[in-house]
Amino acid sequence: QVQLVESGGGLVQAGGSLRLSCVASGRVFSINGMAWYRQAPGKQRELVAEITRFGIPNYADSVKGRFTISRDNAKNTVYLQMNSLKAEDTADYYCNAKEINGMAYWGKGTLVTVSS
């Protein structure tokens, strides 16, 4: 089992920045890829950014150039630096971890609210 705990959400004005953190515990040695997803009210959960064990990132088109995902394997932590935030970035943000065998785990989420 892998447990994920997110932090760093909050209220920010449009154009501002936030950094989300997700700390993994448990069977961390089995974690391969990690990712951030988000879900806005009334919408489906969508991928924001993902990063491989080796640090190779991938971003949704809507956040390219504004968000940066990074990973500290020594601290079992993945970060999401969010700059130039827009009202449409308002959502619950969820951390996701995938084991090598394909099993996926989710955190409980952290709310990001961007005021315009």
C-alpha positions as CSV (number, residue, x, y, z in Angstrom):
1,Q,0.0,0.0,0.0
2,V,1.0,3.6,-0.7
3,Q,-0.4,6.6,1.2
4,L,-0.4,10.0,-0.3
5,V,-0.9,13.3,1.6
6,E,-1.2,16.6,-0.3
7,S,-0.6,20.1,1.0
8,G,-0.2,23.6,-0.2
9,G,-3.6,24.5,-1.6
10,G,-5.4,27.7,-0.8
11,L,-6.8,30.9,-2.0
12,V,-4.8,33.1,-4.4
13,Q,-5.5,35.9,-6.8
14,A,-5.3,35.5,-10.5
15,G,-1.7,35.8,-11.7
16,G,-0.4,34.5,-8.4
17,S,1.5,31.3,-7.5
18,L,1.1,28.3,-5.3
19,R,3.3,25.2,-4.7
20,L,1.6,21.9,-4.0
21,S,3.4,19.1,-2.3
22,C,2.5,15.4,-2.0
23,V,4.4,13.1,0.4
24,A,4.2,9.4,-0.2
25,S,4.6,6.8,2.5
26,G,4.3,3.0,2.8
27,R,5.6,0.9,-0.1
28,V,7.3,3.8,-1.7
29,F,10.0,1.6,-3.3
30,S,7.4,0.3,-5.7
31,I,6.3,3.7,-7.0
32,N,7.0,4.3,-10.7
33,G,5.2,7.4,-12.0
34,M,3.6,10.2,-10.0
35,A,1.1,12.7,-11.2
36,W,-1.2,15.6,-10.3
37,Y,-4.8,15.5,-11.4
38,R,-7.5,18.1,-10.8
39,Q,-11.3,18.1,-10.7
40,A,-13.4,21.3,-10.9
41,P,-17.0,21.4,-9.8
42,G,-19.2,19.6,-12.3
43,K,-16.3,18.4,-14.4
44,Q,-14.4,15.2,-14.8
45,R,-11.0,14.6,-13.2
46,E,-8.2,15.5,-15.6
47,L,-4.5,15.0,-15.7
48,V,-2.5,18.2,-15.0
49,A,1.1,16.9,-15.0
50,E,2.9,13.6,-14.5
51,I,6.5,12.7,-14.0
52,T,8.4,9.4,-14.3
53,R,10.7,7.8,-11.8
54,F,13.5,9.3,-13.8
55,G,12.1,12.8,-13.7
56,I,10.7,13.0,-17.2
57,P,7.6,15.3,-17.1
58,N,4.5,15.6,-19.2
59,Y,1.9,18.4,-19.0
60,A,-1.6,19.1,-20.1
61,D,-1.7,21.7,-22.8
62,S,-3.7,24.0,-20.5
63,V,-0.9,24.3,-18.0
64,K,2.2,24.1,-20.2
65,G,4.6,27.0,-19.5
66,R,2.8,27.9,-16.2
67,F,3.1,24.7,-14.1
68,T,6.2,22.7,-13.2
69,I,6.2,19.2,-11.8
70,S,9.2,17.9,-9.9
71,R,10.1,15.0,-7.8
72,D,12.4,14.4,-4.9
73,N,12.8,10.6,-4.6
74,A,14.9,10.9,-1.4
75,K,12.0,12.7,0.3
76,N,9.3,10.6,-1.5
77,T,7.7,13.9,-2.5
78,V,6.3,15.3,-5.7
79,Y,5.7,19.0,-6.2
80,L,3.6,21.1,-8.5
81,Q,4.7,24.7,-8.9
82,M,1.8,26.7,-10.3
83,N,2.5,30.2,-11.7
84,S,0.3,32.7,-13.5
85,L,-2.8,31.1,-12.0
86,K,-6.1,31.6,-13.7
87,A,-9.6,31.4,-12.4
88,E,-10.1,28.3,-14.5
89,D,-7.3,26.6,-12.5
90,T,-9.7,26.5,-9.5
91,A,-10.2,22.8,-8.6
92,D,-9.5,20.1,-6.1
93,Y,-6.0,18.9,-6.9
94,Y,-5.2,15.2,-6.3
95,C,-1.8,13.4,-6.1
96,N,-1.6,10.1,-7.9
97,A,1.1,7.4,-7.7
98,K,1.4,4.3,-9.8
99,E,3.3,1.2,-8.9
100,I,5.3,-0.7,-11.4
101,N,2.6,-3.4,-11.4
102,G,0.0,-0.8,-12.5
103,M,-1.7,-0.4,-9.1
104,A,-2.7,3.3,-8.6
105,Y,-3.2,5.3,-5.4
106,W,-4.8,8.6,-4.7
107,G,-4.5,11.3,-2.1
108,K,-7.5,13.0,-0.6
109,G,-6.9,16.2,-2.5
110,T,-6.2,19.9,-1.7
111,L,-8.3,22.7,-2.9
112,V,-7.0,25.5,-5.0
113,T,-9.1,28.6,-5.5
114,V,-8.1,31.4,-7.8
115,S,-10.0,34.6,-7.5
116,S,-10.3,36.8,-10.6
